[in-house]
Structure formats: C-alpha cells, structure tokens
Amino acid sequence: MNDRLSVEKKVLSENDKLAAEIRSRMTQNRIVSFNLVSSPGSGKTSLLERTLEALNDKLKIALIAGDVQTENDANRLSRAGGKMVRPLVTGGACHLDARMVSRVLDELDLTDIDILFIENVGNLVCPSSYDLGEDMKIVLMSTTEGDDKPLKYPAMFRRSSVFVINKIDLLGLSNFDMERVRENALSINGNLRIFELSCRTGDGLDIWFEWLIQMVALKSGV
Amino acid sequence: MNDRLSVEKKVLSENDKLAAEIRSRMTQNRIVSFNLVSSPGSGKTSLLERTLEALNDKLKIALIAGDVQTENDANRLSRAGGKMVRPLVTGGACHLDARMVSRVLDELDLTDIDILFIENVGNLVCPSSYDLGEDMKIVLMSTTEGDDKPLKYPAMFRRSSVFVINKIDLLGLSNFDMERVRENALSINGNLRIFELSCRTGDGLDIWFEWLIQMVALKSGV
C-alpha cells in the first residue's frame, strides 16, 4: 500500500499549492470565501437559497455548487436569484479539489464579488482533506441526524471554523439533544462558532445573515 | 494523474479478489449478507437496532459496525441485544474494504450465523466502489433529505438491490415527495426493492422483518 500513500501525499501537496494560489487571488480581490461541507441532505443548498433571498440586494454573491452528478443544486440557486452561480460536477469524485475550483474561478469576474460560497459534495469524510483556498470551512448538520456526528467525523469538525445546526423546527421529534451535540462538537474543536437555525421556518437565520455581513466588512477592510 | 488512476485500479482489483473469497465463505456457510450504505444520519444503526429487537430470538444475527472513528454504533447494537457485534473503525478511511471485513470475519464462528449485516461508513459516494462480498447492498435514506438524492448519487443506487426510505413519520414536515423519490430511484435502477418505514414509530417494519426472514430461508435452502 506504500504506492498508494505516496500518490495520495503528492496529490494533496499539489492541491495545497493550488489552494494557496486561490487564497491569494481571493485576498487580492477582498472576497470572503466559505467551503460548505455536510452529509447529503443536511441543507447546504437550502441555507444558500435563504441567504440569497435575504442578501442578494446587499452583497455580490458568487456560488459554486459542487455535485457528483446533476446540476440540480446550481439550478435551485439560480431560481433563488443567484446571479453568479456555477455548477461543478465532479463526475464521480467524492470531493471538490482546488484544481476544479480554480478552473471555475477563471470564468468569474473576481473584481465584482463580495462573498463566495463553495458548496462541496455531500460527504463528511473526503472533503475534509482538500483545502479549496477558502477563508473558512462551514460544517452543517441537521437535527434529524445523530447528535454524535461530531465524534464520528472529527476531522471535518476539527478543520471547520463554523458549525451550523439546521432543522431546529424538527427538535423533539427524535432523541437529538442540542446540548449534547454542542458539547460533542466543542470537545473536538473548542473554537467552533455555532449557529442554530431552521431554513424552513426561518428561525435563527437573522443571526446568520448578520454574521455574514460582518465577515464581508472585515475582509473588505471597511 | 495516471499514477493515481493505475494505483486505484490495482486497489480495486485486489479488493474484488478478496470480496470473491468472502462471498464463497458466506455461501459455504449459508449466510445471507447485506452491506448497508447511506449518508450519515439516515438511520442505519436505528434500523439494525429495531431488527435485533424483533428477530434476535429467531435468527442468529452477526453485525459489523463500520465507522471512521468511535465504536458508538457497535456499542448501540450490543445494547440492543446484539450477540455477535464487531466494531470496524477505519481510522480515517471513507469506506470499508474487503480486507477489513475479511479480518473481522476471521474472528467470528461462521458456522453459527444466519445473517450478517455490514454497516458501512456514512458516505453515499466512496463505499459504492468497494464490493465487500455481500449478497446485496441496501441503500438507505430518510425523508428529511432531498428527494433528488438517487439522481445525485446514481452509482450507489445502481449498485444497490434494496432501497429503504426511513423516517416516514416526518413526511409532510418538508417538501419531500414520496412518489418523486420512488420515480427518481427507479429511473436509476428499475430492479430496486423499496421499503418505506419509520424506525421511530415502527410503521412499515413488519414487512422489512418478513422479507429478511424470507431471504434467510432462501439462502439456507429451507
């Protein structure tokens, strides 16, 4: 298996180089960028839809919608008002890498963007290893999943800066315990900024929107 | 990237060889075996808990609980009455492979098992490529995920024989459409046997239990 390990190491080091290039392009253009990661079905696309509805008039938002197959998510984001939406179909690969993202960025006018969301493939394992040049990884989960997810996928929670807990309107319909999930997540990464919200009812979204606006202000130096 | 592809090909072909060996051991011992795959949080462990509670007295059930980290699932299954439960922690890998499963099987008395459940890592992408020597892959999803999941993860649905739709008690709390998910799944794989159930309320579980008993009878030649 040594062959395999050395190839993986090479792939990751090439990826890191490209990610550093992306990061420098983002900084030059004062774009704040987020890499959204979660299981399939936790609500990455729904959160971006709500975000577009609320902030599309205030901010210049670009979105890269990664998927193994189909452009369903990109289509949803365009319907929700996204003006700069790019599908990124991996054709089977279980994660996005910096090369794929870099190619898509070449098609966008970076001088005209405040905030970039990269919606990764729905997968809590593989995307954790690939830096995409983002400012922060945002990991999502929903209250219909088990509250031990942070312990079971520690790499993802360790490498994320923000933890969004979606579907709080469904609390009480399972044995999901909000206190326990917070404790589990913070035991892996004590620096996580945690948001609790529901994309369906809108609860908790205001705090999320405010935080995004602050992040944009910080990055643009205003 | 040619290096990488050829290494991947070699790994997969070694895996297929080991999977064939497992399959032949299972057949010799008349064990029916299932490889359970889904996103994290769809309810693989819950379904196995309910299955143990209902069938533990009737069938000799072995369970291999795969996880990236932690033995949480294995502990849950032991608490639910599992007599032959083995944790399989991948230590970072995003899927189980035949070598890992083969090692665990060496620890079990195969002459004393009717049915083997292998609970894969929560991931809808990578586990689809690795044959574990099972009779069938069973793909799960829950009604709190999007009903376009079969289209977005077609490899997994194509390679599965059974599709379990869990959390039907939460239908109506989102825009999940049962007809649409069935159509989407069957458009990818027209041979899927579909179960609709709720591990929380127990709805639909009887049909699942009956089917398992039939599968055991078929394999044991009774």
Chai-1 contact restraints between the chains, C-beta under 6 A:
chainA,res_idxA,chainB,res_idxB,connection_type,confidence,min_distance_angstrom,max_distance_angstrom,comment,restraint_id
A,D3,B,V7,contact,1.0,0.0,6.0,A-B,restraint_1
A,R4,B,V7,contact,1.0,0.0,6.0,A-B,restraint_2
A,V7,B,D3,contact,1.0,0.0,6.0,A-B,restraint_3
A,V7,B,R4,contact,1.0,0.0,6.0,A-B,restraint_4
A,V7,B,V7,contact,1.0,0.0,6.0,A-B,restraint_5
A,S39,B,S39,contact,1.0,0.0,6.0,A-B,restraint_6
A,S39,B,P40,contact,1.0,0.0,6.0,A-B,restraint_7
A,S39,B,G41,contact,1.0,0.0,6.0,A-B,restraint_8
A,P40,B,S39,contact,1.0,0.0,6.0,A-B,restraint_9
A,P40,B,L124,contact,1.0,0.0,6.0,A-B,restraint_10
A,P40,B,K149,contact,1.0,0.0,6.0,A-B,restraint_11
A,G41,B,S39,contact,1.0,0.0,6.0,A-B,restraint_12
A,G41,B,E145,contact,1.0,0.0,6.0,A-B,restraint_13
A,G41,B,G146,contact,1.0,0.0,6.0,A-B,restraint_14
A,D67,B,K152,contact,1.0,0.0,6.0,A-B,restraint_15
A,Q69,B,K152,contact,1.0,0.0,6.0,A-B,restraint_16
A,Q69,B,P154,contact,1.0,0.0,6.0,A-B,restraint_17
A,T70,B,L151,contact,1.0,0.0,6.0,A-B,restraint_18
A,T70,B,K152,contact,1.0,0.0,6.0,A-B,restraint_19
A,N72,B,D148,contact,1.0,0.0,6.0,A-B,restraint_20
A,C94,B,V125,contact,1.0,0.0,6.0,A-B,restraint_21
A,C94,B,C126,contact,1.0,0.0,6.0,A-B,restraint_22
A,N123,B,N123,contact,1.0,0.0,6.0,A-B,restraint_23
A,N123,B,V125,contact,1.0,0.0,6.0,A-B,restraint_24
A,L124,B,P40,contact,1.0,0.0,6.0,A-B,restraint_25
A,V125,B,C94,contact,1.0,0.0,6.0,A-B,restraint_26
A,V125,B,N123,contact,1.0,0.0,6.0,A-B,restraint_27
A,C126,B,C94,contact,1.0,0.0,6.0,A-B,restraint_28
A,T144,B,T144,contact,1.0,0.0,6.0,A-B,restraint_29
A,E145,B,G41,contact,1.0,0.0,6.0,A-B,restraint_30
A,G146,B,G41,contact,1.0,0.0,6.0,A-B,restraint_31
A,D148,B,N72,contact,1.0,0.0,6.0,A-B,restraint_32
A,K149,B,P40,contact,1.0,0.0,6.0,A-B,restraint_33
A,L151,B,T70,contact,1.0,0.0,6.0,A-B,restraint_34
A,K152,B,D67,contact,1.0,0.0,6.0,A-B,restraint_35
A,K152,B,Q69,contact,1.0,0.0,6.0,A-B,restraint_36
A,K152,B,T70,contact,1.0,0.0,6.0,A-B,restraint_37
A,P154,B,Q69,contact,1.0,0.0,6.0,A-B,restraint_38
